Amino acid sequence: MPLKTPAEAVADLRKRGLSIALWASRNRVSKLVAYSVLNGRNRGTLGEGHRAAVLLGIKEGIIEETPE
């Protein structure tokens, strides 16, 4: 699957009728991190930013789940 730009990721959420906050809640990502990744303030290289970027489709990567 080709990578999306942050603008394309936001447009995809809108097509699905999801706000960024709702998407973040459903994907166990802080809404502040999701907004930061989509606005370019967080490059999504580590931790929760990485998780958000991969799930949004704007970065290739592996998400390793940790037991809660």
C-alpha positions as CSV (number, residue, x, y, z in Angstrom):
1,M,0.0,0.0,0.0
2,P,1.5,3.4,-0.9
3,L,2.2,5.8,1.8
4,K,0.0,8.8,2.4
5,T,0.8,12.4,3.0
6,P,-0.5,13.8,6.3
7,A,-3.2,15.7,4.2
8,E,-4.2,12.5,2.5
9,A,-4.5,10.7,5.9
10,V,-6.8,13.5,7.2
11,A,-8.9,13.3,4.0
12,D,-9.1,9.5,4.5
13,L,-10.4,10.0,8.1
14,R,-12.9,12.5,6.8
15,K,-14.2,10.1,4.2
16,R,-14.7,7.5,6.9
17,G,-16.6,10.1,9.0
18,L,-13.9,10.0,11.8
19,S,-12.4,12.9,13.7
20,I,-8.7,12.7,14.6
21,A,-9.7,12.5,18.2
22,L,-12.1,9.6,17.6
23,W,-9.5,7.8,15.4
24,A,-6.9,8.3,18.2
25,S,-9.2,6.9,20.8
26,R,-10.0,3.8,18.7
27,N,-6.3,3.2,18.0
28,R,-5.1,3.8,21.6
29,V,-3.0,6.8,20.6
30,S,-3.0,10.1,22.4
31,K,-5.0,12.6,20.4
32,L,-2.2,15.2,21.0
33,V,0.3,12.8,19.4
34,A,-2.0,12.1,16.5
35,Y,-2.5,15.9,15.9
36,S,1.2,16.5,16.2
37,V,2.1,13.8,13.7
38,L,-0.5,15.1,11.2
39,N,0.7,18.7,11.6
40,G,4.4,17.8,11.3
41,R,5.4,18.7,14.8
42,N,6.2,15.1,15.6
43,R,8.1,13.2,13.0
44,G,6.8,9.9,14.1
45,T,10.2,8.3,14.6
46,L,9.9,6.9,18.1
47,G,7.3,5.6,20.6
48,E,3.7,6.7,20.3
49,G,4.5,9.0,17.4
50,H,5.9,6.1,15.4
51,R,2.8,4.1,16.2
52,A,0.5,6.9,15.1
53,A,2.4,7.5,11.8
54,V,2.4,3.8,10.9
55,L,-1.3,3.4,11.7
56,L,-2.2,6.5,9.7
57,G,-0.3,5.1,6.8
58,I,2.1,8.0,6.5
59,K,5.2,5.9,7.4
60,E,6.3,2.4,6.9
61,G,7.1,0.5,10.0
62,I,6.5,-2.3,12.4
63,I,4.4,-1.9,15.5
64,E,5.3,-4.2,18.3
65,E,2.5,-4.7,20.8
66,T,3.4,-4.8,24.4
67,P,1.3,-6.6,27.0
68,E,-0.7,-4.2,29.2
